[in-house]
């Protein structure tokens, strides 16, 4: 069983976005361990009383790939020079009259600031609004997360709302700014906006 637009391999300007695999365990663990302090302030956590998160990479990947086959998420890996450097995940995919999904992403600290995250996220948005068949893509960012705010700025995403105490992040309920784009707002795709943004700097 496969879902529209999955699995996929996307590439642009030396950045590769591909489907997460069970064999990525060692690379994932190495990058996450090395970047613990860099990523932990932005990592989702489990509120008191909620069911604990899966404890192993194997269980997490099995769940993600099962959801991907059903079209409920698209878990991607970001690679540069053949090296695992981050992830972009499309989650909460809704079909029917909604046709939307939510994107989350992270990159290793050693590649931050090189335009890799914006490029990867742009490719995934364009893939979602194209082959996957979604109408709208949303990105929710904590107001304190300046790096992620730069990504949505470079992609020219419109801020559409504010969600107080939206997600449990780093041990507490955190506010989020909400950015979104629809197919009509980006007829040529979102990735083309990167060149426009760079030319205006």
Rosetta constraint file for C-alpha pairs under 8 A:
AtomPair CA 1 CA 69 HARMONIC 6.03 0.50
AtomPair CA 1 CA 70 HARMONIC 7.49 0.50
AtomPair CA 2 CA 6 HARMONIC 6.49 0.50
AtomPair CA 2 CA 7 HARMONIC 7.72 0.50
AtomPair CA 2 CA 68 HARMONIC 7.97 0.50
AtomPair CA 2 CA 69 HARMONIC 5.05 0.50
AtomPair CA 2 CA 70 HARMONIC 6.99 0.50
AtomPair CA 2 CA 71 HARMONIC 7.61 0.50
AtomPair CA 3 CA 7 HARMONIC 7.91 0.50
AtomPair CA 3 CA 68 HARMONIC 7.12 0.50
AtomPair CA 3 CA 69 HARMONIC 5.63 0.50
AtomPair CA 3 CA 70 HARMONIC 6.08 0.50
AtomPair CA 3 CA 71 HARMONIC 4.88 0.50
AtomPair CA 3 CA 132 HARMONIC 8.00 0.50
AtomPair CA 4 CA 71 HARMONIC 7.08 0.50
AtomPair CA 4 CA 131 HARMONIC 6.49 0.50
AtomPair CA 4 CA 132 HARMONIC 4.90 0.50
AtomPair CA 4 CA 133 HARMONIC 7.21 0.50
AtomPair CA 5 CA 127 HARMONIC 7.37 0.50
AtomPair CA 5 CA 128 HARMONIC 7.67 0.50
AtomPair CA 5 CA 131 HARMONIC 5.01 0.50
AtomPair CA 5 CA 132 HARMONIC 4.46 0.50
AtomPair CA 5 CA 133 HARMONIC 7.96 0.50
AtomPair CA 6 CA 19 HARMONIC 7.97 0.50
AtomPair CA 6 CA 68 HARMONIC 7.25 0.50
AtomPair CA 6 CA 69 HARMONIC 7.54 0.50
AtomPair CA 6 CA 71 HARMONIC 7.86 0.50
AtomPair CA 6 CA 74 HARMONIC 7.19 0.50
AtomPair CA 6 CA 132 HARMONIC 7.56 0.50
AtomPair CA 7 CA 18 HARMONIC 7.78 0.50
AtomPair CA 7 CA 19 HARMONIC 5.84 0.50
AtomPair CA 8 CA 18 HARMONIC 5.91 0.50
AtomPair CA 8 CA 19 HARMONIC 6.07 0.50
AtomPair CA 9 CA 16 HARMONIC 7.16 0.50
AtomPair CA 9 CA 17 HARMONIC 5.74 0.50
AtomPair CA 9 CA 18 HARMONIC 4.31 0.50
AtomPair CA 9 CA 19 HARMONIC 6.68 0.50
AtomPair CA 10 CA 16 HARMONIC 5.71 0.50
AtomPair CA 10 CA 17 HARMONIC 5.00 0.50
AtomPair CA 10 CA 18 HARMONIC 6.24 0.50
AtomPair CA 10 CA 123 HARMONIC 6.86 0.50
AtomPair CA 10 CA 124 HARMONIC 7.95 0.50
AtomPair CA 11 CA 15 HARMONIC 5.57 0.50
AtomPair CA 11 CA 16 HARMONIC 4.38 0.50
AtomPair CA 11 CA 17 HARMONIC 6.22 0.50
AtomPair CA 11 CA 123 HARMONIC 7.82 0.50
AtomPair CA 12 CA 16 HARMONIC 6.67 0.50
AtomPair CA 12 CA 119 HARMONIC 7.52 0.50
AtomPair CA 12 CA 123 HARMONIC 7.85 0.50
AtomPair CA 14 CA 80 HARMONIC 6.30 0.50
AtomPair CA 14 CA 81 HARMONIC 7.16 0.50
AtomPair CA 15 CA 78 HARMONIC 7.10 0.50
AtomPair CA 15 CA 79 HARMONIC 6.10 0.50
AtomPair CA 15 CA 80 HARMONIC 5.27 0.50
AtomPair CA 15 CA 81 HARMONIC 7.87 0.50
AtomPair CA 15 CA 116 HARMONIC 6.65 0.50
AtomPair CA 15 CA 119 HARMONIC 7.19 0.50
AtomPair CA 15 CA 120 HARMONIC 6.74 0.50
AtomPair CA 16 CA 78 HARMONIC 5.80 0.50
AtomPair CA 16 CA 79 HARMONIC 5.04 0.50
AtomPair CA 16 CA 80 HARMONIC 6.34 0.50
AtomPair CA 16 CA 120 HARMONIC 7.41 0.50
AtomPair CA 17 CA 76 HARMONIC 6.13 0.50
AtomPair CA 17 CA 77 HARMONIC 5.58 0.50
AtomPair CA 17 CA 78 HARMONIC 4.74 0.50
AtomPair CA 17 CA 79 HARMONIC 6.33 0.50
AtomPair CA 17 CA 120 HARMONIC 6.40 0.50
AtomPair CA 17 CA 123 HARMONIC 7.88 0.50
AtomPair CA 17 CA 124 HARMONIC 7.85 0.50
AtomPair CA 18 CA 76 HARMONIC 5.31 0.50
AtomPair CA 18 CA 77 HARMONIC 5.38 0.50
AtomPair CA 18 CA 78 HARMONIC 6.77 0.50
AtomPair CA 18 CA 79 HARMONIC 7.93 0.50
AtomPair CA 19 CA 74 HARMONIC 7.64 0.50
AtomPair CA 19 CA 75 HARMONIC 6.19 0.50
AtomPair CA 19 CA 76 HARMONIC 4.61 0.50
AtomPair CA 19 CA 77 HARMONIC 6.06 0.50
AtomPair CA 20 CA 24 HARMONIC 7.03 0.50
AtomPair CA 20 CA 61 HARMONIC 7.74 0.50
AtomPair CA 20 CA 65 HARMONIC 7.92 0.50
AtomPair CA 20 CA 75 HARMONIC 5.76 0.50
AtomPair CA 20 CA 76 HARMONIC 5.13 0.50
AtomPair CA 20 CA 77 HARMONIC 5.41 0.50
AtomPair CA 21 CA 61 HARMONIC 7.42 0.50
AtomPair CA 22 CA 58 HARMONIC 6.82 0.50
AtomPair CA 22 CA 61 HARMONIC 6.33 0.50
AtomPair CA 22 CA 62 HARMONIC 7.68 0.50
AtomPair CA 24 CA 28 HARMONIC 5.88 0.50
AtomPair CA 25 CA 29 HARMONIC 6.07 0.50
AtomPair CA 25 CA 57 HARMONIC 6.39 0.50
AtomPair CA 25 CA 58 HARMONIC 7.48 0.50
AtomPair CA 26 CA 30 HARMONIC 6.19 0.50
AtomPair CA 27 CA 31 HARMONIC 6.22 0.50
AtomPair CA 27 CA 84 HARMONIC 6.35 0.50
AtomPair CA 28 CA 32 HARMONIC 6.02 0.50
AtomPair CA 28 CA 84 HARMONIC 7.19 0.50
AtomPair CA 29 CA 33 HARMONIC 5.92 0.50
AtomPair CA 30 CA 34 HARMONIC 6.13 0.50
AtomPair CA 31 CA 35 HARMONIC 6.07 0.50
AtomPair CA 31 CA 84 HARMONIC 7.65 0.50
AtomPair CA 31 CA 85 HARMONIC 7.04 0.50
AtomPair CA 31 CA 86 HARMONIC 7.95 0.50
AtomPair CA 31 CA 108 HARMONIC 6.78 0.50
AtomPair CA 32 CA 36 HARMONIC 5.83 0.50
AtomPair CA 32 CA 39 HARMONIC 7.95 0.50
AtomPair CA 32 CA 108 HARMONIC 7.98 0.50
AtomPair CA 35 CA 39 HARMONIC 6.01 0.50
AtomPair CA 35 CA 108 HARMONIC 6.33 0.50
AtomPair CA 35 CA 109 HARMONIC 6.61 0.50
AtomPair CA 36 CA 40 HARMONIC 5.68 0.50
AtomPair CA 37 CA 41 HARMONIC 7.49 0.50
AtomPair CA 38 CA 109 HARMONIC 6.62 0.50
AtomPair CA 39 CA 43 HARMONIC 6.27 0.50
AtomPair CA 39 CA 106 HARMONIC 7.76 0.50
AtomPair CA 40 CA 170 HARMONIC 6.48 0.50
AtomPair CA 41 CA 169 HARMONIC 7.30 0.50
AtomPair CA 41 CA 170 HARMONIC 5.33 0.50
AtomPair CA 42 CA 145 HARMONIC 7.83 0.50
AtomPair CA 42 CA 169 HARMONIC 6.14 0.50
AtomPair CA 42 CA 170 HARMONIC 6.29 0.50
AtomPair CA 43 CA 169 HARMONIC 5.62 0.50
AtomPair CA 43 CA 170 HARMONIC 5.83 0.50
AtomPair CA 44 CA 167 HARMONIC 7.36 0.50
AtomPair CA 44 CA 168 HARMONIC 5.86 0.50
AtomPair CA 44 CA 169 HARMONIC 4.33 0.50
AtomPair CA 44 CA 170 HARMONIC 6.24 0.50
AtomPair CA 45 CA 168 HARMONIC 5.55 0.50
AtomPair CA 45 CA 169 HARMONIC 5.16 0.50
AtomPair CA 45 CA 170 HARMONIC 5.75 0.50
AtomPair CA 45 CA 171 HARMONIC 5.90 0.50
AtomPair CA 45 CA 172 HARMONIC 7.88 0.50
AtomPair CA 46 CA 50 HARMONIC 6.30 0.50
AtomPair CA 46 CA 51 HARMONIC 7.54 0.50
AtomPair CA 46 CA 52 HARMONIC 6.52 0.50
AtomPair CA 46 CA 53 HARMONIC 7.06 0.50
AtomPair CA 46 CA 168 HARMONIC 6.50 0.50
AtomPair CA 46 CA 171 HARMONIC 7.46 0.50
AtomPair CA 47 CA 168 HARMONIC 6.30 0.50
AtomPair CA 47 CA 171 HARMONIC 7.20 0.50
AtomPair CA 47 CA 172 HARMONIC 7.29 0.50
AtomPair CA 54 CA 59 HARMONIC 6.27 0.50
AtomPair CA 54 CA 60 HARMONIC 6.11 0.50
AtomPair CA 55 CA 59 HARMONIC 7.36 0.50
AtomPair CA 55 CA 60 HARMONIC 7.90 0.50
AtomPair CA 56 CA 60 HARMONIC 6.43 0.50
AtomPair CA 57 CA 61 HARMONIC 6.03 0.50
AtomPair CA 58 CA 62 HARMONIC 6.09 0.50
AtomPair CA 59 CA 63 HARMONIC 6.26 0.50
AtomPair CA 60 CA 64 HARMONIC 6.20 0.50
AtomPair CA 61 CA 65 HARMONIC 5.97 0.50
AtomPair CA 62 CA 66 HARMONIC 6.11 0.50
AtomPair CA 63 CA 67 HARMONIC 6.23 0.50
AtomPair CA 64 CA 68 HARMONIC 6.04 0.50
AtomPair CA 64 CA 73 HARMONIC 7.13 0.50
AtomPair CA 64 CA 74 HARMONIC 7.86 0.50
AtomPair CA 64 CA 75 HARMONIC 6.65 0.50
AtomPair CA 65 CA 69 HARMONIC 6.16 0.50
AtomPair CA 65 CA 75 HARMONIC 7.53 0.50
AtomPair CA 66 CA 70 HARMONIC 6.54 0.50
AtomPair CA 67 CA 71 HARMONIC 6.26 0.50
AtomPair CA 67 CA 72 HARMONIC 5.13 0.50
AtomPair CA 67 CA 73 HARMONIC 5.71 0.50
AtomPair CA 68 CA 72 HARMONIC 5.64 0.50
AtomPair CA 68 CA 73 HARMONIC 4.82 0.50
AtomPair CA 68 CA 74 HARMONIC 5.38 0.50
AtomPair CA 68 CA 75 HARMONIC 7.18 0.50
AtomPair CA 71 CA 93 HARMONIC 7.15 0.50
AtomPair CA 72 CA 91 HARMONIC 6.60 0.50
AtomPair CA 72 CA 92 HARMONIC 6.18 0.50
AtomPair CA 72 CA 93 HARMONIC 4.83 0.50
AtomPair CA 72 CA 94 HARMONIC 7.08 0.50
AtomPair CA 73 CA 89 HARMONIC 7.18 0.50
AtomPair CA 73 CA 90 HARMONIC 5.26 0.50
AtomPair CA 73 CA 91 HARMONIC 4.48 0.50
AtomPair CA 73 CA 92 HARMONIC 6.39 0.50
AtomPair CA 73 CA 93 HARMONIC 5.81 0.50
AtomPair CA 74 CA 89 HARMONIC 5.67 0.50
AtomPair CA 74 CA 90 HARMONIC 4.88 0.50
AtomPair CA 74 CA 91 HARMONIC 6.62 0.50
AtomPair CA 75 CA 87 HARMONIC 7.56 0.50
AtomPair CA 75 CA 88 HARMONIC 6.48 0.50
AtomPair CA 75 CA 89 HARMONIC 4.45 0.50
AtomPair CA 75 CA 90 HARMONIC 6.30 0.50
AtomPair CA 75 CA 91 HARMONIC 7.96 0.50
AtomPair CA 76 CA 87 HARMONIC 5.67 0.50
AtomPair CA 76 CA 88 HARMONIC 5.13 0.50
AtomPair CA 76 CA 89 HARMONIC 5.65 0.50
AtomPair CA 77 CA 84 HARMONIC 6.94 0.50
AtomPair CA 77 CA 85 HARMONIC 7.78 0.50
AtomPair CA 77 CA 86 HARMONIC 6.01 0.50
AtomPair CA 77 CA 87 HARMONIC 4.45 0.50
AtomPair CA 77 CA 88 HARMONIC 6.28 0.50
AtomPair CA 78 CA 84 HARMONIC 6.04 0.50
AtomPair CA 78 CA 85 HARMONIC 5.69 0.50
AtomPair CA 78 CA 86 HARMONIC 4.92 0.50
AtomPair CA 78 CA 87 HARMONIC 5.22 0.50
AtomPair CA 78 CA 88 HARMONIC 6.99 0.50
AtomPair CA 78 CA 107 HARMONIC 7.91 0.50
AtomPair CA 78 CA 120 HARMONIC 6.89 0.50
AtomPair CA 79 CA 83 HARMONIC 5.08 0.50
AtomPair CA 79 CA 84 HARMONIC 4.67 0.50
AtomPair CA 79 CA 85 HARMONIC 5.54 0.50
AtomPair CA 79 CA 86 HARMONIC 7.12 0.50
AtomPair CA 80 CA 84 HARMONIC 6.89 0.50
AtomPair CA 80 CA 85 HARMONIC 6.80 0.50
AtomPair CA 85 CA 107 HARMONIC 5.66 0.50
AtomPair CA 85 CA 108 HARMONIC 5.36 0.50
AtomPair CA 85 CA 111 HARMONIC 7.39 0.50
AtomPair CA 86 CA 105 HARMONIC 7.44 0.50
AtomPair CA 86 CA 106 HARMONIC 5.45 0.50
AtomPair CA 86 CA 107 HARMONIC 4.12 0.50
AtomPair CA 86 CA 108 HARMONIC 5.92 0.50
AtomPair CA 87 CA 105 HARMONIC 5.49 0.50
AtomPair CA 87 CA 106 HARMONIC 5.61 0.50
AtomPair CA 87 CA 107 HARMONIC 6.61 0.50
AtomPair CA 88 CA 103 HARMONIC 6.91 0.50
AtomPair CA 88 CA 104 HARMONIC 5.79 0.50
AtomPair CA 88 CA 105 HARMONIC 4.32 0.50
AtomPair CA 88 CA 106 HARMONIC 6.80 0.50
AtomPair CA 88 CA 120 HARMONIC 7.37 0.50
AtomPair CA 88 CA 121 HARMONIC 6.72 0.50
AtomPair CA 88 CA 124 HARMONIC 7.70 0.50
AtomPair CA 89 CA 103 HARMONIC 5.65 0.50
AtomPair CA 89 CA 104 HARMONIC 5.36 0.50
AtomPair CA 89 CA 105 HARMONIC 6.28 0.50
AtomPair CA 90 CA 101 HARMONIC 6.15 0.50
AtomPair CA 90 CA 102 HARMONIC 5.45 0.50
AtomPair CA 90 CA 103 HARMONIC 4.50 0.50
AtomPair CA 90 CA 104 HARMONIC 6.57 0.50
AtomPair CA 91 CA 101 HARMONIC 5.89 0.50
AtomPair CA 91 CA 102 HARMONIC 5.27 0.50
AtomPair CA 91 CA 103 HARMONIC 6.31 0.50
AtomPair CA 91 CA 104 HARMONIC 7.83 0.50
AtomPair CA 92 CA 101 HARMONIC 5.54 0.50
AtomPair CA 92 CA 102 HARMONIC 6.10 0.50
AtomPair CA 93 CA 99 HARMONIC 7.26 0.50
AtomPair CA 93 CA 100 HARMONIC 5.77 0.50
AtomPair CA 93 CA 101 HARMONIC 4.27 0.50
AtomPair CA 93 CA 102 HARMONIC 6.99 0.50
AtomPair CA 94 CA 98 HARMONIC 5.95 0.50
AtomPair CA 94 CA 99 HARMONIC 5.33 0.50
AtomPair CA 94 CA 100 HARMONIC 5.45 0.50
AtomPair CA 94 CA 101 HARMONIC 6.33 0.50
AtomPair CA 95 CA 99 HARMONIC 4.39 0.50
AtomPair CA 95 CA 100 HARMONIC 6.89 0.50
AtomPair CA 95 CA 134 HARMONIC 7.90 0.50
AtomPair CA 98 CA 135 HARMONIC 7.70 0.50
AtomPair CA 99 CA 133 HARMONIC 7.43 0.50
AtomPair CA 99 CA 134 HARMONIC 4.76 0.50
AtomPair CA 99 CA 135 HARMONIC 5.33 0.50
AtomPair CA 99 CA 136 HARMONIC 6.62 0.50
AtomPair CA 100 CA 134 HARMONIC 5.26 0.50
AtomPair CA 100 CA 135 HARMONIC 5.77 0.50
AtomPair CA 100 CA 136 HARMONIC 4.65 0.50
AtomPair CA 100 CA 137 HARMONIC 5.54 0.50
AtomPair CA 100 CA 138 HARMONIC 7.65 0.50
AtomPair CA 101 CA 134 HARMONIC 7.31 0.50
AtomPair CA 101 CA 136 HARMONIC 6.78 0.50
AtomPair CA 101 CA 137 HARMONIC 5.14 0.50
AtomPair CA 101 CA 138 HARMONIC 6.30 0.50
AtomPair CA 102 CA 137 HARMONIC 5.77 0.50
AtomPair CA 102 CA 138 HARMONIC 4.70 0.50
AtomPair CA 102 CA 139 HARMONIC 5.75 0.50
AtomPair CA 102 CA 140 HARMONIC 7.78 0.50
AtomPair CA 103 CA 137 HARMONIC 7.14 0.50
AtomPair CA 103 CA 138 HARMONIC 6.21 0.50
AtomPair CA 103 CA 139 HARMONIC 5.28 0.50
AtomPair CA 103 CA 140 HARMONIC 7.79 0.50
AtomPair CA 104 CA 139 HARMONIC 6.70 0.50
AtomPair CA 104 CA 140 HARMONIC 7.74 0.50
AtomPair CA 105 CA 117 HARMONIC 7.57 0.50
AtomPair CA 105 CA 121 HARMONIC 7.51 0.50
AtomPair CA 106 CA 117 HARMONIC 7.29 0.50
AtomPair CA 107 CA 111 HARMONIC 6.94 0.50
AtomPair CA 107 CA 112 HARMONIC 6.50 0.50
AtomPair CA 107 CA 117 HARMONIC 6.56 0.50
AtomPair CA 108 CA 112 HARMONIC 6.46 0.50
AtomPair CA 111 CA 116 HARMONIC 7.21 0.50
AtomPair CA 112 CA 116 HARMONIC 7.19 0.50
AtomPair CA 112 CA 117 HARMONIC 7.55 0.50
AtomPair CA 115 CA 119 HARMONIC 6.21 0.50
AtomPair CA 116 CA 120 HARMONIC 6.09 0.50
AtomPair CA 117 CA 121 HARMONIC 6.00 0.50
AtomPair CA 117 CA 151 HARMONIC 6.94 0.50
AtomPair CA 118 CA 122 HARMONIC 5.91 0.50
AtomPair CA 118 CA 151 HARMONIC 5.10 0.50
AtomPair CA 118 CA 152 HARMONIC 7.61 0.50
AtomPair CA 118 CA 154 HARMONIC 6.95 0.50
AtomPair CA 118 CA 155 HARMONIC 6.94 0.50
AtomPair CA 118 CA 194 HARMONIC 7.83 0.50
AtomPair CA 119 CA 123 HARMONIC 6.24 0.50
AtomPair CA 119 CA 191 HARMONIC 6.78 0.50
AtomPair CA 119 CA 194 HARMONIC 7.64 0.50
AtomPair CA 120 CA 124 HARMONIC 6.34 0.50
AtomPair CA 121 CA 125 HARMONIC 6.11 0.50
AtomPair CA 122 CA 126 HARMONIC 6.17 0.50
AtomPair CA 122 CA 155 HARMONIC 6.93 0.50
AtomPair CA 122 CA 190 HARMONIC 5.58 0.50
AtomPair CA 122 CA 191 HARMONIC 4.85 0.50
AtomPair CA 123 CA 127 HARMONIC 6.11 0.50
AtomPair CA 123 CA 190 HARMONIC 7.69 0.50
AtomPair CA 123 CA 191 HARMONIC 6.25 0.50
AtomPair CA 124 CA 128 HARMONIC 6.07 0.50
AtomPair CA 125 CA 129 HARMONIC 6.18 0.50
AtomPair CA 125 CA 137 HARMONIC 6.81 0.50
AtomPair CA 125 CA 190 HARMONIC 6.99 0.50
AtomPair CA 126 CA 130 HARMONIC 5.90 0.50
AtomPair CA 126 CA 189 HARMONIC 5.44 0.50
AtomPair CA 126 CA 190 HARMONIC 6.15 0.50
AtomPair CA 126 CA 191 HARMONIC 7.19 0.50
AtomPair CA 127 CA 131 HARMONIC 5.69 0.50
AtomPair CA 127 CA 132 HARMONIC 6.26 0.50
AtomPair CA 128 CA 132 HARMONIC 4.70 0.50
AtomPair CA 128 CA 133 HARMONIC 6.13 0.50
AtomPair CA 128 CA 134 HARMONIC 5.55 0.50
AtomPair CA 128 CA 137 HARMONIC 7.57 0.50
AtomPair CA 129 CA 133 HARMONIC 5.56 0.50
AtomPair CA 129 CA 134 HARMONIC 4.92 0.50
AtomPair CA 129 CA 135 HARMONIC 5.87 0.50
AtomPair CA 129 CA 136 HARMONIC 7.04 0.50
AtomPair CA 129 CA 137 HARMONIC 7.69 0.50
AtomPair CA 129 CA 182 HARMONIC 7.60 0.50
AtomPair CA 129 CA 183 HARMONIC 5.83 0.50
AtomPair CA 130 CA 134 HARMONIC 7.17 0.50
AtomPair CA 134 CA 183 HARMONIC 7.95 0.50
AtomPair CA 135 CA 182 HARMONIC 5.53 0.50
AtomPair CA 135 CA 183 HARMONIC 5.41 0.50
AtomPair CA 136 CA 180 HARMONIC 6.96 0.50
AtomPair CA 136 CA 181 HARMONIC 5.69 0.50
AtomPair CA 136 CA 182 HARMONIC 4.23 0.50
AtomPair CA 136 CA 183 HARMONIC 6.41 0.50
AtomPair CA 137 CA 180 HARMONIC 5.58 0.50
AtomPair CA 137 CA 181 HARMONIC 5.56 0.50
AtomPair CA 137 CA 182 HARMONIC 6.47 0.50
AtomPair CA 138 CA 178 HARMONIC 7.02 0.50
AtomPair CA 138 CA 179 HARMONIC 5.69 0.50
AtomPair CA 138 CA 180 HARMONIC 4.24 0.50
AtomPair CA 138 CA 181 HARMONIC 6.66 0.50
AtomPair CA 139 CA 152 HARMONIC 7.96 0.50
AtomPair CA 139 CA 178 HARMONIC 6.00 0.50
AtomPair CA 139 CA 179 HARMONIC 5.18 0.50
AtomPair CA 139 CA 180 HARMONIC 6.12 0.50
AtomPair CA 140 CA 176 HARMONIC 5.80 0.50
AtomPair CA 140 CA 177 HARMONIC 5.62 0.50
AtomPair CA 140 CA 178 HARMONIC 4.53 0.50
AtomPair CA 140 CA 179 HARMONIC 6.17 0.50
AtomPair CA 141 CA 145 HARMONIC 6.75 0.50
AtomPair CA 141 CA 148 HARMONIC 6.60 0.50
AtomPair CA 141 CA 149 HARMONIC 6.79 0.50
AtomPair CA 141 CA 176 HARMONIC 5.13 0.50
AtomPair CA 141 CA 177 HARMONIC 5.20 0.50
AtomPair CA 141 CA 178 HARMONIC 6.47 0.50
AtomPair CA 141 CA 179 HARMONIC 7.92 0.50
AtomPair CA 142 CA 174 HARMONIC 7.09 0.50
AtomPair CA 142 CA 175 HARMONIC 6.04 0.50
AtomPair CA 142 CA 176 HARMONIC 4.40 0.50
AtomPair CA 142 CA 177 HARMONIC 6.06 0.50
AtomPair CA 143 CA 149 HARMONIC 7.78 0.50
AtomPair CA 143 CA 175 HARMONIC 7.21 0.50
AtomPair CA 143 CA 176 HARMONIC 6.15 0.50
AtomPair CA 143 CA 177 HARMONIC 6.24 0.50
AtomPair CA 145 CA 149 HARMONIC 6.29 0.50
AtomPair CA 146 CA 150 HARMONIC 6.20 0.50
AtomPair CA 147 CA 151 HARMONIC 6.71 0.50
AtomPair CA 148 CA 152 HARMONIC 6.68 0.50
AtomPair CA 149 CA 153 HARMONIC 6.14 0.50
AtomPair CA 150 CA 154 HARMONIC 6.10 0.50
AtomPair CA 151 CA 155 HARMONIC 6.36 0.50
AtomPair CA 152 CA 156 HARMONIC 6.13 0.50
AtomPair CA 152 CA 157 HARMONIC 5.48 0.50
AtomPair CA 152 CA 179 HARMONIC 7.38 0.50
AtomPair CA 153 CA 157 HARMONIC 6.40 0.50
AtomPair CA 154 CA 193 HARMONIC 7.25 0.50
AtomPair CA 154 CA 194 HARMONIC 6.04 0.50
AtomPair CA 154 CA 197 HARMONIC 5.97 0.50
AtomPair CA 155 CA 190 HARMONIC 6.21 0.50
AtomPair CA 155 CA 191 HARMONIC 7.14 0.50
AtomPair CA 155 CA 193 HARMONIC 5.82 0.50
AtomPair CA 155 CA 194 HARMONIC 6.17 0.50
AtomPair CA 155 CA 197 HARMONIC 7.87 0.50
AtomPair CA 156 CA 190 HARMONIC 7.87 0.50
AtomPair CA 156 CA 193 HARMONIC 6.89 0.50
AtomPair CA 157 CA 179 HARMONIC 5.87 0.50
AtomPair CA 157 CA 180 HARMONIC 5.78 0.50
AtomPair CA 157 CA 181 HARMONIC 5.93 0.50
AtomPair CA 158 CA 179 HARMONIC 5.37 0.50
AtomPair CA 158 CA 180 HARMONIC 5.72 0.50
AtomPair CA 158 CA 181 HARMONIC 6.67 0.50
AtomPair CA 159 CA 177 HARMONIC 7.21 0.50
AtomPair CA 159 CA 178 HARMONIC 5.73 0.50
AtomPair CA 159 CA 179 HARMONIC 4.25 0.50
AtomPair CA 159 CA 180 HARMONIC 6.57 0.50
AtomPair CA 160 CA 178 HARMONIC 5.70 0.50
AtomPair CA 160 CA 179 HARMONIC 5.50 0.50
AtomPair CA 160 CA 180 HARMONIC 6.57 0.50
AtomPair CA 161 CA 177 HARMONIC 6.17 0.50
AtomPair CA 161 CA 178 HARMONIC 4.99 0.50
AtomPair CA 161 CA 179 HARMONIC 7.13 0.50
AtomPair CA 162 CA 175 HARMONIC 7.52 0.50
AtomPair CA 162 CA 176 HARMONIC 5.95 0.50
AtomPair CA 162 CA 177 HARMONIC 4.62 0.50
AtomPair CA 162 CA 178 HARMONIC 5.69 0.50
AtomPair CA 163 CA 175 HARMONIC 5.71 0.50
AtomPair CA 163 CA 176 HARMONIC 5.20 0.50
AtomPair CA 163 CA 177 HARMONIC 6.32 0.50
AtomPair CA 163 CA 178 HARMONIC 7.20 0.50
AtomPair CA 164 CA 174 HARMONIC 6.88 0.50
AtomPair CA 164 CA 175 HARMONIC 4.31 0.50
AtomPair CA 164 CA 176 HARMONIC 6.42 0.50
AtomPair CA 165 CA 173 HARMONIC 4.69 0.50
AtomPair CA 165 CA 174 HARMONIC 4.41 0.50
AtomPair CA 165 CA 175 HARMONIC 4.42 0.50
AtomPair CA 165 CA 176 HARMONIC 7.31 0.50
AtomPair CA 166 CA 173 HARMONIC 6.39 0.50
AtomPair CA 166 CA 174 HARMONIC 5.73 0.50
AtomPair CA 166 CA 175 HARMONIC 5.41 0.50
AtomPair CA 166 CA 176 HARMONIC 6.16 0.50
AtomPair CA 167 CA 173 HARMONIC 5.41 0.50
AtomPair CA 167 CA 174 HARMONIC 5.54 0.50
AtomPair CA 167 CA 175 HARMONIC 7.22 0.50
AtomPair CA 167 CA 176 HARMONIC 7.80 0.50
AtomPair CA 168 CA 172 HARMONIC 5.16 0.50
AtomPair CA 168 CA 173 HARMONIC 4.28 0.50
AtomPair CA 168 CA 174 HARMONIC 6.05 0.50
AtomPair CA 169 CA 173 HARMONIC 6.19 0.50
AtomPair CA 169 CA 174 HARMONIC 6.17 0.50
AtomPair CA 181 CA 185 HARMONIC 6.29 0.50
AtomPair CA 181 CA 186 HARMONIC 7.27 0.50
AtomPair CA 182 CA 186 HARMONIC 6.71 0.50
AtomPair CA 183 CA 187 HARMONIC 6.10 0.50
AtomPair CA 186 CA 190 HARMONIC 5.98 0.50
AtomPair CA 188 CA 192 HARMONIC 7.16 0.50
AtomPair CA 189 CA 193 HARMONIC 7.91 0.50
AtomPair CA 190 CA 194 HARMONIC 7.65 0.50
AtomPair CA 191 CA 195 HARMONIC 7.89 0.50
AtomPair CA 192 CA 196 HARMONIC 6.95 0.50
AtomPair CA 193 CA 197 HARMONIC 6.04 0.50
AtomPair CA 194 CA 198 HARMONIC 6.20 0.50
AtomPair CA 195 CA 199 HARMONIC 6.17 0.50
AtomPair CA 196 CA 200 HARMONIC 6.44 0.50
AtomPair CA 197 CA 201 HARMONIC 6.63 0.50
